[in-house]
Amino acid sequence: MNGTGGIHVIVSPLIALAAEQVETLKSRGLKAFRVGDAEGFDIVTNNPNDIVFVISSPESLRTDQVRLEMQNHIIFGISIDEGHCVSECKDNITVFLCVEN
């Protein structure tokens, strides 16, 4: 982990909404991707001084691949797009808060 950048995770339950959120963030000059996109976490690795928005469904956050990838990056924040996501991913939130430990 080099630089001062990292990731801000946005939990979004709908694929169409997540794709729209990525496009909106990019149109404002921010770096963003949806978990499962081809560019994926390479965007974070290739931009170590930037905050990158990572948009994911609760289901994707449960995968070992995503958990392992997130352990390689500083997590600056987590936003829950819709309240019902909390009940869907509440067990995973502790994982994110403990990544740096």
HUTAZI-V901558 format. One record per residue. N is the residue number from 1. PSI is psi as a letter, one per 40 degrees, with the letter a starting at -180 (NA if undefined). OMEGA is omega in whole degrees, 0 to 359 (NA if undefined). NEAR is the number of other ideal C-beta (glycine too) atoms within 8 Angstrom. Layout:
n->(N | N)
psi->(PSI | PSI)
omega->(OMEGA | OMEGA)
near->(NEAR | NEAR)
//
This chain:
n->(1 | 2 | 3 | 4 | 5 | 6 | 7 | 8 | 9 | 10 | 11 | 12 | 13 | 14 | 15 | 16 | 17 | 18 | 19 | 20 | 21 | 22 | 23 | 24 | 25 | 26 | 27 | 28 | 29 | 30 | 31 | 32 | 33 | 34 | 35 | 36 | 37 | 38 | 39 | 40 | 41 | 42 | 43 | 44 | 45 | 46 | 47 | 48 | 49 | 50 | 51 | 52 | 53 | 54 | 55 | 56 | 57 | 58 | 59 | 60 | 61 | 62 | 63 | 64 | 65 | 66 | 67 | 68 | 69 | 70 | 71 | 72 | 73 | 74 | 75 | 76 | 77 | 78 | 79 | 80 | 81 | 82 | 83 | 84 | 85 | 86 | 87 | 88 | 89 | 90 | 91 | 92 | 93 | 94 | 95 | 96 | 97 | 98 | 99 | 100 | 101)
psi->(h | i | a | e | a | a | i | h | h | h | h | h | d | h | d | d | d | d | d | d | d | d | d | d | d | d | e | e | e | i | h | i | i | h | h | e | i | d | d | b | e | d | d | d | d | e | g | e | e | i | h | h | h | h | h | i | i | d | d | d | e | e | i | d | d | d | d | d | d | d | e | e | i | h | h | d | i | h | h | h | d | h | d | e | d | d | d | d | e | d | d | d | d | d | d | d | d | e | d | d | NA)
omega->(179 | 176 | 182 | 182 | 180 | 183 | 171 | 184 | 174 | 178 | 183 | 188 | 186 | 182 | 181 | 179 | 180 | 179 | 178 | 179 | 178 | 181 | 179 | 179 | 179 | 181 | 178 | 176 | 180 | 177 | 182 | 172 | 177 | 177 | 184 | 176 | 183 | 183 | 174 | 186 | 175 | 179 | 180 | 181 | 183 | 180 | 189 | 181 | 184 | 169 | 179 | 178 | 180 | 182 | 186 | 171 | 177 | 181 | 180 | 180 | 181 | 184 | 179 | 182 | 180 | 179 | 179 | 180 | 182 | 178 | 181 | 186 | 175 | 178 | 182 | 182 | 176 | 176 | 177 | 185 | 180 | 187 | 182 | 176 | 182 | 180 | 180 | 186 | 186 | 180 | 182 | 183 | 178 | 179 | 182 | 182 | 182 | 183 | 182 | 180 | NA)
near->(7 | 3 | 7 | 5 | 11 | 12 | 13 | 13 | 14 | 13 | 14 | 13 | 11 | 7 | 7 | 6 | 10 | 14 | 9 | 8 | 14 | 14 | 8 | 8 | 11 | 10 | 6 | 6 | 4 | 8 | 11 | 12 | 14 | 11 | 12 | 5 | 8 | 3 | 6 | 10 | 10 | 7 | 11 | 13 | 8 | 6 | 10 | 11 | 6 | 8 | 10 | 14 | 14 | 14 | 13 | 14 | 12 | 12 | 6 | 10 | 14 | 8 | 8 | 5 | 6 | 12 | 10 | 8 | 10 | 13 | 7 | 8 | 11 | 8 | 13 | 7 | 6 | 10 | 8 | 8 | 10 | 7 | 5 | 7 | 13 | 9 | 5 | 8 | 11 | 7 | 6 | 10 | 10 | 7 | 9 | 11 | 6 | 7 | 9 | 5 | 3)
//
